[in-house]
Amino acid sequence: MTTLRIIIVNWNSGTQTRDCLRAIATQAKKECFRLESVVVVDNASGDGSADGLEAEFASFATTMPLHVLRNADNRGFAAACNQGASGATADYILLLNPDTLTYP
């Protein structure tokens, strides 16, 4: 089965990151791919948009392992993507903006 790591760079994204994660969790149940992990890289958000994500999505851990990396400063989109991709062993890496919703 094809494996996938999804990287979402969050910076003051409000509820968009949560909406994006909910959409991914719905698709992960379809089992057409296996998620190695979903990595949210928070670029020093000041709005609390990354707070509590791991706890909120813990019930999806078997189909959507979630890791949140927090940066002390905004490293920029490209650096955050590279940070999220570090150590990946998945067949594919998908970079998503937090305002993305996945559909079947």
C-alpha positions as CSV (number, residue, x, y, z in Angstrom):
1,M,0.0,0.0,0.0
2,T,1.2,3.5,-0.8
3,T,2.4,5.5,2.2
4,L,2.0,9.3,2.6
5,R,3.3,12.0,4.9
6,I,1.2,15.2,4.9
7,I,2.8,18.4,6.1
8,I,0.7,21.4,7.0
9,V,2.4,24.7,7.9
10,N,0.3,26.6,10.4
11,W,0.7,30.3,11.1
12,N,-2.3,32.0,12.8
13,S,-4.7,29.9,10.8
14,G,-7.6,30.0,13.2
15,T,-9.9,27.1,12.7
16,Q,-8.7,26.3,9.2
17,T,-6.0,23.8,10.4
18,R,-8.6,21.9,12.4
19,D,-11.0,21.8,9.4
20,C,-8.1,20.5,7.2
21,L,-7.2,17.8,9.7
22,R,-10.9,16.7,10.0
23,A,-11.0,16.3,6.2
24,I,-7.8,14.3,6.1
25,A,-9.1,12.1,8.9
26,T,-12.2,11.3,6.9
27,Q,-10.1,10.3,3.8
28,A,-7.6,8.3,5.9
29,K,-10.5,5.9,6.8
30,K,-10.9,5.0,3.1
31,E,-7.7,3.0,3.2
32,C,-6.5,3.7,-0.4
33,F,-3.3,4.8,1.2
34,R,-1.6,4.6,4.6
35,L,-0.6,7.8,6.4
36,E,2.9,7.6,7.8
37,S,2.0,10.7,9.7
38,V,0.5,14.2,9.4
39,V,2.9,16.8,10.6
40,V,1.7,20.3,11.6
41,V,4.6,22.7,11.8
42,D,3.5,25.8,13.7
43,N,5.5,28.9,12.8
44,A,5.1,30.7,16.1
45,S,1.4,31.4,15.8
46,G,0.1,33.9,18.3
47,D,-3.6,32.9,17.9
48,G,-3.4,29.5,19.6
49,S,-4.5,27.8,16.4
50,A,-2.1,24.8,17.1
51,D,-3.0,24.5,20.7
52,G,-4.5,21.1,21.7
53,L,-4.4,19.6,18.2
54,E,-2.7,16.3,19.2
55,A,-5.3,15.8,22.0
56,E,-8.2,16.8,19.8
57,F,-7.2,14.3,17.1
58,A,-5.9,11.5,19.4
59,S,-8.9,9.3,18.5
60,F,-7.7,9.2,14.9
61,A,-4.1,8.1,15.9
62,T,-4.4,4.6,14.2
63,T,-5.3,6.0,10.8
64,M,-3.9,9.5,11.1
65,P,-0.8,9.8,13.4
66,L,-0.5,13.5,14.1
67,H,2.7,15.3,15.3
68,V,2.8,19.0,16.0
69,L,6.2,20.8,15.8
70,R,6.4,24.2,17.3
71,N,8.8,26.8,16.2
72,A,9.8,29.7,18.5
73,D,9.9,32.0,15.5
74,N,8.4,32.1,12.0
75,R,10.9,30.2,9.9
76,G,8.9,30.7,6.6
77,F,7.0,28.2,4.6
78,A,9.8,26.4,2.8
79,A,11.9,25.9,6.0
80,A,8.9,24.6,7.8
81,C,8.1,22.2,5.0
82,N,11.6,20.9,5.1
83,Q,11.4,20.6,8.9
84,G,8.2,18.5,8.6
85,A,9.7,16.3,5.9
86,S,12.8,15.5,7.9
87,G,13.0,11.8,8.6
88,A,10.1,10.8,6.4
89,T,10.1,7.3,5.0
90,A,6.8,7.6,3.1
91,D,6.5,7.0,-0.6
92,Y,5.1,10.5,-1.1
93,I,5.1,13.8,0.8
94,L,2.1,16.1,0.4
95,L,2.4,19.7,1.3
96,L,-0.9,21.4,2.3
97,N,-1.9,24.8,3.2
98,P,-4.2,24.9,6.3
99,D,-7.1,26.2,4.2
100,T,-7.1,23.0,2.1
101,L,-10.0,20.5,2.4
102,T,-9.6,17.1,0.9
103,Y,-12.5,15.3,-0.9
104,P,-12.9,11.8,-2.3
